[in-house]
Amino acid sequence: MKATILLGTLKRSGLSNTQTLCEFLARRMKREDIRCEIIKLVDHHVLPGTCSGMGEGDAWPGILKKVLASDIVVFATPIWWGGHSSEIQRVIERLDEIHDGILAGKPSPLESKIGGIVITGDSDGAEHVIGNISNFFNAIGLLIPPYATLSVLWDKQAKDKKTSKKTLLDKYESDYADTADKMIRQLLKYVRASESASE
């Protein structure tokens, strides 16, 4: 089973809370025999646009190919000004072509895939971000099960804090391991149900 996490951190270098949480989740997925690839979007040249191919040098077609080859697709984002990051917004814009196809009566290539959401922040905003991303998942045929979100809101994740990676991982392990495992169980349950329905 394969999972792809689209990591929407804005940090090209240095410690990223969202990347650290994704790595934490990916390790726990590995325990359940899920092959998980984290794609750090800011490291790729994803051009602006609303279709799958925007010309030479555009990294999105390769990323989309990996997404379509996955059973599980996770959007991971920090909260910025109450919303998801610009990197995740770029993904939403590039996937708009799938929504256009659905409106034209075509099946969604994401219809049998299961979605999840990872969020980091230092204060409120997770519910709003989850609502927006869940609405988009619904529009493109990506199913998000109950409990398939992992949100960590903690003041030590604020951008002016110098929290170490070890401190972050200790926090995630002590306070969020059960939530992460429940998320993984739900993702697996719905992937298997989708596979059974298609047989």
PyMOL CGO cylinders between C-alpha atoms (Angstrom):
from pymol import cmd
from pymol.cgo import CYLINDER

trace = [
    CYLINDER, 0.00, 0.00, 0.00, 1.33, 3.43, -0.92, 0.3, 1, 1, 1, 1, 1, 1,
    CYLINDER, 1.33, 3.43, -0.92, 0.76, 6.85, 0.65, 0.3, 1, 1, 1, 1, 1, 1,
    CYLINDER, 0.76, 6.85, 0.65, 1.90, 10.21, -0.66, 0.3, 1, 1, 1, 1, 1, 1,
    CYLINDER, 1.90, 10.21, -0.66, 2.12, 13.21, 1.65, 0.3, 1, 1, 1, 1, 1, 1,
    CYLINDER, 2.12, 13.21, 1.65, 2.11, 16.56, -0.12, 0.3, 1, 1, 1, 1, 1, 1,
    CYLINDER, 2.11, 16.56, -0.12, 4.05, 18.70, 2.34, 0.3, 1, 1, 1, 1, 1, 1,
    CYLINDER, 4.05, 18.70, 2.34, 3.10, 22.37, 2.17, 0.3, 1, 1, 1, 1, 1, 1,
    CYLINDER, 3.10, 22.37, 2.17, 5.75, 23.88, 4.42, 0.3, 1, 1, 1, 1, 1, 1,
    CYLINDER, 5.75, 23.88, 4.42, 7.14, 27.22, 3.23, 0.3, 1, 1, 1, 1, 1, 1,
    CYLINDER, 7.14, 27.22, 3.23, 10.59, 26.45, 4.62, 0.3, 1, 1, 1, 1, 1, 1,
    CYLINDER, 10.59, 26.45, 4.62, 13.20, 25.46, 2.06, 0.3, 1, 1, 1, 1, 1, 1,
    CYLINDER, 13.20, 25.46, 2.06, 15.76, 24.89, 4.82, 0.3, 1, 1, 1, 1, 1, 1,
    CYLINDER, 15.76, 24.89, 4.82, 15.85, 24.76, 8.59, 0.3, 1, 1, 1, 1, 1, 1,
    CYLINDER, 15.85, 24.76, 8.59, 13.47, 23.03, 10.94, 0.3, 1, 1, 1, 1, 1, 1,
    CYLINDER, 13.47, 23.03, 10.94, 9.88, 22.68, 9.78, 0.3, 1, 1, 1, 1, 1, 1,
    CYLINDER, 9.88, 22.68, 9.78, 7.20, 21.75, 12.31, 0.3, 1, 1, 1, 1, 1, 1,
    CYLINDER, 7.20, 21.75, 12.31, 4.98, 20.35, 9.56, 0.3, 1, 1, 1, 1, 1, 1,
    CYLINDER, 4.98, 20.35, 9.56, 7.76, 18.29, 8.01, 0.3, 1, 1, 1, 1, 1, 1,
    CYLINDER, 7.76, 18.29, 8.01, 8.68, 16.88, 11.42, 0.3, 1, 1, 1, 1, 1, 1,
    CYLINDER, 8.68, 16.88, 11.42, 5.05, 15.89, 12.06, 0.3, 1, 1, 1, 1, 1, 1,
    CYLINDER, 5.05, 15.89, 12.06, 4.87, 14.28, 8.61, 0.3, 1, 1, 1, 1, 1, 1,
    CYLINDER, 4.87, 14.28, 8.61, 8.03, 12.29, 9.31, 0.3, 1, 1, 1, 1, 1, 1,
    CYLINDER, 8.03, 12.29, 9.31, 6.49, 11.19, 12.61, 0.3, 1, 1, 1, 1, 1, 1,
    CYLINDER, 6.49, 11.19, 12.61, 3.33, 10.05, 10.81, 0.3, 1, 1, 1, 1, 1, 1,
    CYLINDER, 3.33, 10.05, 10.81, 5.28, 8.32, 8.03, 0.3, 1, 1, 1, 1, 1, 1,
    CYLINDER, 5.28, 8.32, 8.03, 7.26, 6.27, 10.53, 0.3, 1, 1, 1, 1, 1, 1,
    CYLINDER, 7.26, 6.27, 10.53, 4.04, 5.09, 12.13, 0.3, 1, 1, 1, 1, 1, 1,
    CYLINDER, 4.04, 5.09, 12.13, 2.61, 4.27, 8.70, 0.3, 1, 1, 1, 1, 1, 1,
    CYLINDER, 2.61, 4.27, 8.70, 5.66, 2.15, 7.97, 0.3, 1, 1, 1, 1, 1, 1,
    CYLINDER, 5.66, 2.15, 7.97, 4.77, -0.02, 10.98, 0.3, 1, 1, 1, 1, 1, 1,
    CYLINDER, 4.77, -0.02, 10.98, 1.54, -0.88, 9.14, 0.3, 1, 1, 1, 1, 1, 1,
    CYLINDER, 1.54, -0.88, 9.14, 3.38, -1.74, 5.90, 0.3, 1, 1, 1, 1, 1, 1,
    CYLINDER, 3.38, -1.74, 5.90, 2.40, 1.51, 4.21, 0.3, 1, 1, 1, 1, 1, 1,
    CYLINDER, 2.40, 1.51, 4.21, 5.10, 2.86, 1.89, 0.3, 1, 1, 1, 1, 1, 1,
    CYLINDER, 5.10, 2.86, 1.89, 5.00, 6.58, 2.44, 0.3, 1, 1, 1, 1, 1, 1,
    CYLINDER, 5.00, 6.58, 2.44, 6.66, 9.25, 0.31, 0.3, 1, 1, 1, 1, 1, 1,
    CYLINDER, 6.66, 9.25, 0.31, 6.80, 12.84, 1.54, 0.3, 1, 1, 1, 1, 1, 1,
    CYLINDER, 6.80, 12.84, 1.54, 6.95, 15.35, -1.32, 0.3, 1, 1, 1, 1, 1, 1,
    CYLINDER, 6.95, 15.35, -1.32, 8.20, 18.69, -0.05, 0.3, 1, 1, 1, 1, 1, 1,
    CYLINDER, 8.20, 18.69, -0.05, 6.48, 20.97, -2.54, 0.3, 1, 1, 1, 1, 1, 1,
    CYLINDER, 6.48, 20.97, -2.54, 8.72, 23.98, -1.98, 0.3, 1, 1, 1, 1, 1, 1,
    CYLINDER, 8.72, 23.98, -1.98, 11.66, 21.93, -3.28, 0.3, 1, 1, 1, 1, 1, 1,
    CYLINDER, 11.66, 21.93, -3.28, 9.92, 21.43, -6.64, 0.3, 1, 1, 1, 1, 1, 1,
    CYLINDER, 9.92, 21.43, -6.64, 9.20, 23.90, -9.43, 0.3, 1, 1, 1, 1, 1, 1,
    CYLINDER, 9.20, 23.90, -9.43, 5.41, 23.70, -9.53, 0.3, 1, 1, 1, 1, 1, 1,
    CYLINDER, 5.41, 23.70, -9.53, 4.18, 26.34, -11.94, 0.3, 1, 1, 1, 1, 1, 1,
    CYLINDER, 4.18, 26.34, -11.94, 0.96, 28.29, -11.36, 0.3, 1, 1, 1, 1, 1, 1,
    CYLINDER, 0.96, 28.29, -11.36, -2.02, 27.14, -13.38, 0.3, 1, 1, 1, 1, 1, 1,
    CYLINDER, -2.02, 27.14, -13.38, -5.19, 25.06, -13.38, 0.3, 1, 1, 1, 1, 1, 1,
    CYLINDER, -5.19, 25.06, -13.38, -4.27, 22.10, -15.56, 0.3, 1, 1, 1, 1, 1, 1,
    CYLINDER, -4.27, 22.10, -15.56, -1.92, 19.13, -15.35, 0.3, 1, 1, 1, 1, 1, 1,
    CYLINDER, -1.92, 19.13, -15.35, 0.82, 20.39, -17.67, 0.3, 1, 1, 1, 1, 1, 1,
    CYLINDER, 0.82, 20.39, -17.67, 2.07, 23.99, -17.89, 0.3, 1, 1, 1, 1, 1, 1,
    CYLINDER, 2.07, 23.99, -17.89, 5.11, 23.49, -20.07, 0.3, 1, 1, 1, 1, 1, 1,
    CYLINDER, 5.11, 23.49, -20.07, 8.82, 22.76, -19.81, 0.3, 1, 1, 1, 1, 1, 1,
    CYLINDER, 8.82, 22.76, -19.81, 10.31, 22.71, -16.33, 0.3, 1, 1, 1, 1, 1, 1,
    CYLINDER, 10.31, 22.71, -16.33, 6.98, 22.15, -14.58, 0.3, 1, 1, 1, 1, 1, 1,
    CYLINDER, 6.98, 22.15, -14.58, 7.32, 19.57, -11.79, 0.3, 1, 1, 1, 1, 1, 1,
    CYLINDER, 7.32, 19.57, -11.79, 3.59, 19.08, -11.30, 0.3, 1, 1, 1, 1, 1, 1,
    CYLINDER, 3.59, 19.08, -11.30, 3.00, 16.31, -13.90, 0.3, 1, 1, 1, 1, 1, 1,
    CYLINDER, 3.00, 16.31, -13.90, 5.55, 14.09, -12.14, 0.3, 1, 1, 1, 1, 1, 1,
    CYLINDER, 5.55, 14.09, -12.14, 4.04, 14.82, -8.73, 0.3, 1, 1, 1, 1, 1, 1,
    CYLINDER, 4.04, 14.82, -8.73, 0.53, 14.15, -10.04, 0.3, 1, 1, 1, 1, 1, 1,
    CYLINDER, 0.53, 14.15, -10.04, 1.69, 10.80, -11.42, 0.3, 1, 1, 1, 1, 1, 1,
    CYLINDER, 1.69, 10.80, -11.42, 2.83, 9.80, -7.92, 0.3, 1, 1, 1, 1, 1, 1,
    CYLINDER, 2.83, 9.80, -7.92, -0.44, 10.99, -6.40, 0.3, 1, 1, 1, 1, 1, 1,
    CYLINDER, -0.44, 10.99, -6.40, -2.47, 8.95, -8.88, 0.3, 1, 1, 1, 1, 1, 1,
    CYLINDER, -2.47, 8.95, -8.88, -0.34, 5.87, -8.14, 0.3, 1, 1, 1, 1, 1, 1,
    CYLINDER, -0.34, 5.87, -8.14, -1.10, 6.16, -4.40, 0.3, 1, 1, 1, 1, 1, 1,
    CYLINDER, -1.10, 6.16, -4.40, -3.83, 4.60, -2.29, 0.3, 1, 1, 1, 1, 1, 1,
    CYLINDER, -3.83, 4.60, -2.29, -3.65, 7.37, 0.31, 0.3, 1, 1, 1, 1, 1, 1,
    CYLINDER, -3.65, 7.37, 0.31, -3.11, 11.09, -0.33, 0.3, 1, 1, 1, 1, 1, 1,
    CYLINDER, -3.11, 11.09, -0.33, -2.36, 13.43, 2.57, 0.3, 1, 1, 1, 1, 1, 1,
    CYLINDER, -2.36, 13.43, 2.57, -2.29, 17.23, 2.42, 0.3, 1, 1, 1, 1, 1, 1,
    CYLINDER, -2.29, 17.23, 2.42, 0.04, 18.61, 5.10, 0.3, 1, 1, 1, 1, 1, 1,
    CYLINDER, 0.04, 18.61, 5.10, 0.12, 22.31, 5.89, 0.3, 1, 1, 1, 1, 1, 1,
    CYLINDER, 0.12, 22.31, 5.89, 1.03, 24.88, 8.48, 0.3, 1, 1, 1, 1, 1, 1,
    CYLINDER, 1.03, 24.88, 8.48, -1.60, 27.48, 9.32, 0.3, 1, 1, 1, 1, 1, 1,
    CYLINDER, -1.60, 27.48, 9.32, -0.82, 30.94, 7.95, 0.3, 1, 1, 1, 1, 1, 1,
    CYLINDER, -0.82, 30.94, 7.95, -3.24, 33.79, 8.70, 0.3, 1, 1, 1, 1, 1, 1,
    CYLINDER, -3.24, 33.79, 8.70, -6.00, 31.29, 9.44, 0.3, 1, 1, 1, 1, 1, 1,
    CYLINDER, -6.00, 31.29, 9.44, -5.60, 29.32, 6.22, 0.3, 1, 1, 1, 1, 1, 1,
    CYLINDER, -5.60, 29.32, 6.22, -3.53, 26.64, 4.52, 0.3, 1, 1, 1, 1, 1, 1,
    CYLINDER, -3.53, 26.64, 4.52, -0.17, 27.48, 2.97, 0.3, 1, 1, 1, 1, 1, 1,
    CYLINDER, -0.17, 27.48, 2.97, 0.34, 28.87, -0.52, 0.3, 1, 1, 1, 1, 1, 1,
    CYLINDER, 0.34, 28.87, -0.52, 2.04, 25.58, -1.49, 0.3, 1, 1, 1, 1, 1, 1,
    CYLINDER, 2.04, 25.58, -1.49, -1.14, 23.62, -0.72, 0.3, 1, 1, 1, 1, 1, 1,
    CYLINDER, -1.14, 23.62, -0.72, -3.20, 26.27, -2.53, 0.3, 1, 1, 1, 1, 1, 1,
    CYLINDER, -3.20, 26.27, -2.53, -1.03, 25.72, -5.59, 0.3, 1, 1, 1, 1, 1, 1,
    CYLINDER, -1.03, 25.72, -5.59, -1.84, 21.98, -5.43, 0.3, 1, 1, 1, 1, 1, 1,
    CYLINDER, -1.84, 21.98, -5.43, -5.55, 22.76, -5.19, 0.3, 1, 1, 1, 1, 1, 1,
    CYLINDER, -5.55, 22.76, -5.19, -5.29, 25.02, -8.23, 0.3, 1, 1, 1, 1, 1, 1,
    CYLINDER, -5.29, 25.02, -8.23, -3.40, 22.43, -10.26, 0.3, 1, 1, 1, 1, 1, 1,
    CYLINDER, -3.40, 22.43, -10.26, -5.98, 19.74, -9.38, 0.3, 1, 1, 1, 1, 1, 1,
    CYLINDER, -5.98, 19.74, -9.38, -8.80, 21.98, -10.61, 0.3, 1, 1, 1, 1, 1, 1,
    CYLINDER, -8.80, 21.98, -10.61, -8.58, 20.22, -13.98, 0.3, 1, 1, 1, 1, 1, 1,
    CYLINDER, -8.58, 20.22, -13.98, -9.91, 17.05, -12.33, 0.3, 1, 1, 1, 1, 1, 1,
    CYLINDER, -9.91, 17.05, -12.33, -12.89, 19.00, -11.02, 0.3, 1, 1, 1, 1, 1, 1,
    CYLINDER, -12.89, 19.00, -11.02, -13.52, 20.37, -14.52, 0.3, 1, 1, 1, 1, 1, 1,
    CYLINDER, -13.52, 20.37, -14.52, -13.58, 16.81, -15.80, 0.3, 1, 1, 1, 1, 1, 1,
    CYLINDER, -13.58, 16.81, -15.80, -16.08, 15.77, -13.14, 0.3, 1, 1, 1, 1, 1, 1,
    CYLINDER, -16.08, 15.77, -13.14, -18.35, 18.68, -14.10, 0.3, 1, 1, 1, 1, 1, 1,
    CYLINDER, -18.35, 18.68, -14.10, -18.11, 17.46, -17.68, 0.3, 1, 1, 1, 1, 1, 1,
    CYLINDER, -18.11, 17.46, -17.68, -19.31, 14.00, -16.64, 0.3, 1, 1, 1, 1, 1, 1,
    CYLINDER, -19.31, 14.00, -16.64, -15.96, 12.22, -16.50, 0.3, 1, 1, 1, 1, 1, 1,
    CYLINDER, -15.96, 12.22, -16.50, -14.99, 9.93, -13.59, 0.3, 1, 1, 1, 1, 1, 1,
    CYLINDER, -14.99, 9.93, -13.59, -12.44, 11.28, -11.15, 0.3, 1, 1, 1, 1, 1, 1,
    CYLINDER, -12.44, 11.28, -11.15, -9.06, 9.49, -11.20, 0.3, 1, 1, 1, 1, 1, 1,
    CYLINDER, -9.06, 9.49, -11.20, -9.00, 10.08, -7.43, 0.3, 1, 1, 1, 1, 1, 1,
    CYLINDER, -9.00, 10.08, -7.43, -12.35, 8.43, -6.74, 0.3, 1, 1, 1, 1, 1, 1,
    CYLINDER, -12.35, 8.43, -6.74, -10.97, 5.22, -5.22, 0.3, 1, 1, 1, 1, 1, 1,
    CYLINDER, -10.97, 5.22, -5.22, -8.32, 7.00, -3.15, 0.3, 1, 1, 1, 1, 1, 1,
    CYLINDER, -8.32, 7.00, -3.15, -8.45, 7.98, 0.51, 0.3, 1, 1, 1, 1, 1, 1,
    CYLINDER, -8.45, 7.98, 0.51, -7.43, 11.38, 1.84, 0.3, 1, 1, 1, 1, 1, 1,
    CYLINDER, -7.43, 11.38, 1.84, -5.99, 12.67, 5.09, 0.3, 1, 1, 1, 1, 1, 1,
    CYLINDER, -5.99, 12.67, 5.09, -4.96, 16.03, 6.52, 0.3, 1, 1, 1, 1, 1, 1,
    CYLINDER, -4.96, 16.03, 6.52, -1.99, 17.07, 8.67, 0.3, 1, 1, 1, 1, 1, 1,
    CYLINDER, -1.99, 17.07, 8.67, -1.85, 20.53, 10.25, 0.3, 1, 1, 1, 1, 1, 1,
    CYLINDER, -1.85, 20.53, 10.25, 0.56, 22.40, 12.50, 0.3, 1, 1, 1, 1, 1, 1,
    CYLINDER, 0.56, 22.40, 12.50, 0.12, 25.80, 14.11, 0.3, 1, 1, 1, 1, 1, 1,
    CYLINDER, 0.12, 25.80, 14.11, 0.47, 27.73, 17.31, 0.3, 1, 1, 1, 1, 1, 1,
    CYLINDER, 0.47, 27.73, 17.31, -3.16, 28.84, 17.79, 0.3, 1, 1, 1, 1, 1, 1,
    CYLINDER, -3.16, 28.84, 17.79, -6.66, 28.46, 16.35, 0.3, 1, 1, 1, 1, 1, 1,
    CYLINDER, -6.66, 28.46, 16.35, -7.48, 27.80, 12.72, 0.3, 1, 1, 1, 1, 1, 1,
    CYLINDER, -7.48, 27.80, 12.72, -7.32, 24.02, 12.26, 0.3, 1, 1, 1, 1, 1, 1,
    CYLINDER, -7.32, 24.02, 12.26, -11.09, 23.60, 11.93, 0.3, 1, 1, 1, 1, 1, 1,
    CYLINDER, -11.09, 23.60, 11.93, -11.25, 26.18, 9.15, 0.3, 1, 1, 1, 1, 1, 1,
    CYLINDER, -11.25, 26.18, 9.15, -8.36, 24.60, 7.25, 0.3, 1, 1, 1, 1, 1, 1,
    CYLINDER, -8.36, 24.60, 7.25, -9.78, 21.09, 7.66, 0.3, 1, 1, 1, 1, 1, 1,
    CYLINDER, -9.78, 21.09, 7.66, -13.14, 22.34, 6.40, 0.3, 1, 1, 1, 1, 1, 1,
    CYLINDER, -13.14, 22.34, 6.40, -11.65, 23.94, 3.29, 0.3, 1, 1, 1, 1, 1, 1,
    CYLINDER, -11.65, 23.94, 3.29, -9.47, 20.99, 2.37, 0.3, 1, 1, 1, 1, 1, 1,
    CYLINDER, -9.47, 20.99, 2.37, -12.25, 18.48, 3.10, 0.3, 1, 1, 1, 1, 1, 1,
    CYLINDER, -12.25, 18.48, 3.10, -14.58, 20.45, 0.84, 0.3, 1, 1, 1, 1, 1, 1,
    CYLINDER, -14.58, 20.45, 0.84, -11.99, 20.31, -1.93, 0.3, 1, 1, 1, 1, 1, 1,
    CYLINDER, -11.99, 20.31, -1.93, -11.44, 16.58, -1.41, 0.3, 1, 1, 1, 1, 1, 1,
    CYLINDER, -11.44, 16.58, -1.41, -15.19, 16.09, -1.76, 0.3, 1, 1, 1, 1, 1, 1,
    CYLINDER, -15.19, 16.09, -1.76, -15.24, 18.11, -5.00, 0.3, 1, 1, 1, 1, 1, 1,
    CYLINDER, -15.24, 18.11, -5.00, -12.55, 15.97, -6.67, 0.3, 1, 1, 1, 1, 1, 1,
    CYLINDER, -12.55, 15.97, -6.67, -13.76, 12.58, -5.44, 0.3, 1, 1, 1, 1, 1, 1,
    CYLINDER, -13.76, 12.58, -5.44, -11.12, 11.99, -2.74, 0.3, 1, 1, 1, 1, 1, 1,
    CYLINDER, -11.12, 11.99, -2.74, -12.71, 10.36, 0.31, 0.3, 1, 1, 1, 1, 1, 1,
    CYLINDER, -12.71, 10.36, 0.31, -11.68, 11.58, 3.77, 0.3, 1, 1, 1, 1, 1, 1,
    CYLINDER, -11.68, 11.58, 3.77, -12.78, 9.17, 6.51, 0.3, 1, 1, 1, 1, 1, 1,
    CYLINDER, -12.78, 9.17, 6.51, -13.77, 10.18, 10.03, 0.3, 1, 1, 1, 1, 1, 1,
    CYLINDER, -13.77, 10.18, 10.03, -10.76, 10.81, 12.29, 0.3, 1, 1, 1, 1, 1, 1,
    CYLINDER, -10.76, 10.81, 12.29, -8.36, 11.06, 9.33, 0.3, 1, 1, 1, 1, 1, 1,
    CYLINDER, -8.36, 11.06, 9.33, -6.78, 14.30, 10.49, 0.3, 1, 1, 1, 1, 1, 1,
    CYLINDER, -6.78, 14.30, 10.49, -3.75, 15.02, 12.65, 0.3, 1, 1, 1, 1, 1, 1,
    CYLINDER, -3.75, 15.02, 12.65, -3.63, 18.58, 13.99, 0.3, 1, 1, 1, 1, 1, 1,
    CYLINDER, -3.63, 18.58, 13.99, -1.04, 19.87, 16.44, 0.3, 1, 1, 1, 1, 1, 1,
    CYLINDER, -1.04, 19.87, 16.44, -1.64, 23.40, 17.74, 0.3, 1, 1, 1, 1, 1, 1,
    CYLINDER, -1.64, 23.40, 17.74, 1.08, 24.31, 20.23, 0.3, 1, 1, 1, 1, 1, 1,
    CYLINDER, 1.08, 24.31, 20.23, 2.64, 27.64, 21.19, 0.3, 1, 1, 1, 1, 1, 1,
    CYLINDER, 2.64, 27.64, 21.19, 6.13, 26.17, 20.81, 0.3, 1, 1, 1, 1, 1, 1,
    CYLINDER, 6.13, 26.17, 20.81, 5.42, 25.81, 17.05, 0.3, 1, 1, 1, 1, 1, 1,
    CYLINDER, 5.42, 25.81, 17.05, 5.12, 29.58, 16.61, 0.3, 1, 1, 1, 1, 1, 1,
    CYLINDER, 5.12, 29.58, 16.61, 7.49, 30.94, 13.96, 0.3, 1, 1, 1, 1, 1, 1,
    CYLINDER, 7.49, 30.94, 13.96, 9.54, 32.91, 16.48, 0.3, 1, 1, 1, 1, 1, 1,
    CYLINDER, 9.54, 32.91, 16.48, 10.23, 29.87, 18.65, 0.3, 1, 1, 1, 1, 1, 1,
    CYLINDER, 10.23, 29.87, 18.65, 13.45, 27.87, 18.41, 0.3, 1, 1, 1, 1, 1, 1,
    CYLINDER, 13.45, 27.87, 18.41, 11.98, 24.54, 19.46, 0.3, 1, 1, 1, 1, 1, 1,
    CYLINDER, 11.98, 24.54, 19.46, 14.30, 21.62, 18.68, 0.3, 1, 1, 1, 1, 1, 1,
    CYLINDER, 14.30, 21.62, 18.68, 13.33, 18.69, 16.51, 0.3, 1, 1, 1, 1, 1, 1,
    CYLINDER, 13.33, 18.69, 16.51, 13.75, 16.38, 19.49, 0.3, 1, 1, 1, 1, 1, 1,
    CYLINDER, 13.75, 16.38, 19.49, 11.34, 18.49, 21.54, 0.3, 1, 1, 1, 1, 1, 1,
    CYLINDER, 11.34, 18.49, 21.54, 8.81, 18.43, 18.71, 0.3, 1, 1, 1, 1, 1, 1,
    CYLINDER, 8.81, 18.43, 18.71, 9.09, 14.66, 18.27, 0.3, 1, 1, 1, 1, 1, 1,
    CYLINDER, 9.09, 14.66, 18.27, 8.83, 14.09, 22.03, 0.3, 1, 1, 1, 1, 1, 1,
    CYLINDER, 8.83, 14.09, 22.03, 5.64, 16.17, 22.05, 0.3, 1, 1, 1, 1, 1, 1,
    CYLINDER, 5.64, 16.17, 22.05, 4.19, 14.34, 19.07, 0.3, 1, 1, 1, 1, 1, 1,
    CYLINDER, 4.19, 14.34, 19.07, 5.06, 10.96, 20.58, 0.3, 1, 1, 1, 1, 1, 1,
    CYLINDER, 5.06, 10.96, 20.58, 3.70, 11.71, 24.04, 0.3, 1, 1, 1, 1, 1, 1,
    CYLINDER, 3.70, 11.71, 24.04, 0.52, 13.56, 23.06, 0.3, 1, 1, 1, 1, 1, 1,
    CYLINDER, 0.52, 13.56, 23.06, -0.35, 12.58, 19.48, 0.3, 1, 1, 1, 1, 1, 1,
    CYLINDER, -0.35, 12.58, 19.48, 0.72, 8.97, 18.92, 0.3, 1, 1, 1, 1, 1, 1,
    CYLINDER, 0.72, 8.97, 18.92, -2.76, 7.62, 19.61, 0.3, 1, 1, 1, 1, 1, 1,
    CYLINDER, -2.76, 7.62, 19.61, -4.33, 10.19, 17.28, 0.3, 1, 1, 1, 1, 1, 1,
    CYLINDER, -4.33, 10.19, 17.28, -1.84, 9.36, 14.52, 0.3, 1, 1, 1, 1, 1, 1,
    CYLINDER, -1.84, 9.36, 14.52, -2.46, 5.63, 14.91, 0.3, 1, 1, 1, 1, 1, 1,
    CYLINDER, -2.46, 5.63, 14.91, -6.23, 6.11, 14.82, 0.3, 1, 1, 1, 1, 1, 1,
    CYLINDER, -6.23, 6.11, 14.82, -5.83, 8.17, 11.65, 0.3, 1, 1, 1, 1, 1, 1,
    CYLINDER, -5.83, 8.17, 11.65, -3.75, 5.40, 10.07, 0.3, 1, 1, 1, 1, 1, 1,
    CYLINDER, -3.75, 5.40, 10.07, -6.29, 2.73, 11.06, 0.3, 1, 1, 1, 1, 1, 1,
    CYLINDER, -6.29, 2.73, 11.06, -9.05, 4.76, 9.45, 0.3, 1, 1, 1, 1, 1, 1,
    CYLINDER, -9.05, 4.76, 9.45, -7.08, 5.31, 6.26, 0.3, 1, 1, 1, 1, 1, 1,
    CYLINDER, -7.08, 5.31, 6.26, -6.34, 1.58, 6.03, 0.3, 1, 1, 1, 1, 1, 1,
    CYLINDER, -6.34, 1.58, 6.03, -9.94, 0.62, 6.77, 0.3, 1, 1, 1, 1, 1, 1,
    CYLINDER, -9.94, 0.62, 6.77, -11.30, 2.80, 4.00, 0.3, 1, 1, 1, 1, 1, 1,
    CYLINDER, -11.30, 2.80, 4.00, -8.63, 1.81, 1.47, 0.3, 1, 1, 1, 1, 1, 1,
    CYLINDER, -8.63, 1.81, 1.47, -9.50, -1.84, 2.06, 0.3, 1, 1, 1, 1, 1, 1,
    CYLINDER, -9.50, -1.84, 2.06, -13.23, -1.10, 1.79, 0.3, 1, 1, 1, 1, 1, 1,
    CYLINDER, -13.23, -1.10, 1.79, -12.62, 0.73, -1.49, 0.3, 1, 1, 1, 1, 1, 1,
    CYLINDER, -12.62, 0.73, -1.49, -10.58, -2.19, -2.82, 0.3, 1, 1, 1, 1, 1, 1,
    CYLINDER, -10.58, -2.19, -2.82, -13.31, -4.66, -1.84, 0.3, 1, 1, 1, 1, 1, 1,
    CYLINDER, -13.31, -4.66, -1.84, -15.99, -2.54, -3.51, 0.3, 1, 1, 1, 1, 1, 1,
    CYLINDER, -15.99, -2.54, -3.51, -14.04, -2.48, -6.78, 0.3, 1, 1, 1, 1, 1, 1,
    CYLINDER, -14.04, -2.48, -6.78, -13.52, -6.25, -6.94, 0.3, 1, 1, 1, 1, 1, 1,
]
cmd.load_cgo(trace, "trace")
